[in-house]
């Protein structure tokens, strides 16, 4: 892979310090064995191209009592499908609902779906915590905008925006 993914690095920025974070990136060969994971929460960010692997992992993790959360393009477009495999779906931009989810987790009031605003200002995001990005990526990614102001009929975001 050439460009590093930023979604989970941004979530790390918005995770309180009392959480221990470990990031696995299967795109660079870090295979996650769901039978050896020691965690209370496992969060996934997935496009449609990787969702079947995410479903496979979450199915095993949930049987072990680990809360599984998914966000990303596929979960935003297909939340009911994702809820068959995950405890929680975060739709839209994930940083604000991630904070809400963690607060609910600590209060034992987790909801099945959380909603993030679209077209979030980059000023509100802070900087991605790059120490979690695997060093084998050739180029660091840079985010210059978030979301899209258009409503193209072929885009999954159109479905989300019209709800």
N, C-alpha and C positions, 0 to 999 in steps of 0.2 A: 504494500500500500504506500502511496506517495504522501497523502495528506492526512494528518492526524485528526481523529474525530474529537469533537469538543463537548458533546451533550453531557456525558457523565463528568467531565472535568468541570463544567459549569455547575452541575449539581453538587459536586464536592465543595465548591466555593460557598454554596448555600446550605451546607450541612454543619450543624453546631459541632464545636470542638470535642465534645464528650463522646462522639461516635468514632469508632475505628473504621477506616475506609480501606478497602482493598479493591483494586480494579483489575478485572481480567479482560483481555482483548483477544478474542479468538481469531480476529483477522490477521494477527501477527503470530499465530501459532501457540498462544497461551490457552491450551484446552482446559476448560473448567470441568472438573469431575464433581457432579452434583452430590455424590455420595460422601465426599470428604469436606464439603463446605461447612465451616463453623460460622454461623451468622444468625441474627434475628430477622434481618431484612436483606433481600437481594433485589436490586433494581436493574432493569434492562432498558436499553434504548435500541429500538430495532426498526429497520426499514422492512418492507414486505419481503425482500430477498433473503432476509435472515430470520424471519419470524418463526419458521418451523423449528429451527434449532432452539430458539428462545422458548417455544412451547414445550419442547422436549425437556429442557433443563428445568423449567418451572414446574412441570408435572412431578418430577422426582423431588425437587426441593420442597414443594408444598406437602407431599406425603411425609416429609421429615419434620413438618411443623414450622417451616421457615416462610415468612410472609414475602410474597413475590409481587413486585410492582413493575409495570411496563409503561413506557411512554414512547414517543416517536411517531413517525408518519403512519405506520400500519395501525397502531393502537388508536390513534386519533380518528382514522377513517373507519375502523372496524372494531369499536369498543365492545360490542356484545360478543363478538367472536373471541376477543382477547380475554374477556372475563370468564370464559370457559376454562382457561389455563392459568390465569393470574388472579390474585386476591384483589388487586387494585390496578386501575387504569388511569393514567394521567393524560388528558387530552389537551392538545395545544402546547403552548410554551410551558416548560415544566418547572421553572425555578420557584415561582410563587406557590403553585400547588404542592410542590415538594416540601416547602416549609410547613404548609398546612397539614400535609400528610404526617410529617414527623411529629408535629404537635399532637395530632390525633392519636398517633401510635403511642406516644408517651402517656396520653390520657385514656388509652384503651377504647377509643371511639372511632376507629378506622372506618372510612366510607369506601364503597366499591369504586367510585368514580370521582375524580377531581378535575377541575377545569381551569386551564391557564388561558390568559388573554392572548390574542394574536397581535402581531406587530408590536412587540414589547420594545421599549427604548433600550438601546445598548447601555445607556448610562445606568440603568437599574440592574444590569446583569453583573457588574463587577468584572473581574478577570477570571478566566478559567484557571483552575488549579492544575497547572501543567506537570506537576510532579507525578501525577497519575497516568500521564500519557506515555506509552511505551517508547523507548528511545530508538527503536528501529525505523520509525517513520522518517522519511527523507526531508520533509518540509513541515514546519509548524503551520497549522491552520490559523487563519485570521478571519474574524467575523466583522464584516463591514455594514451589515444590515440584518434585520430580523423580520421574518414574515414577508408577506406580499400583499400589496394593496389591490391587486386585480382579482377578478372572479371568473376565471376561465372555466368553461363547462367541463373540460377533461381533467381538471385538477382535483385531487382529494380535498384540498383546503376549501374549495367551494362548498362541498357538502358540509364541512365543519362550520364555515362562516354563516351558512343559512340556518343554523339551528338556534 
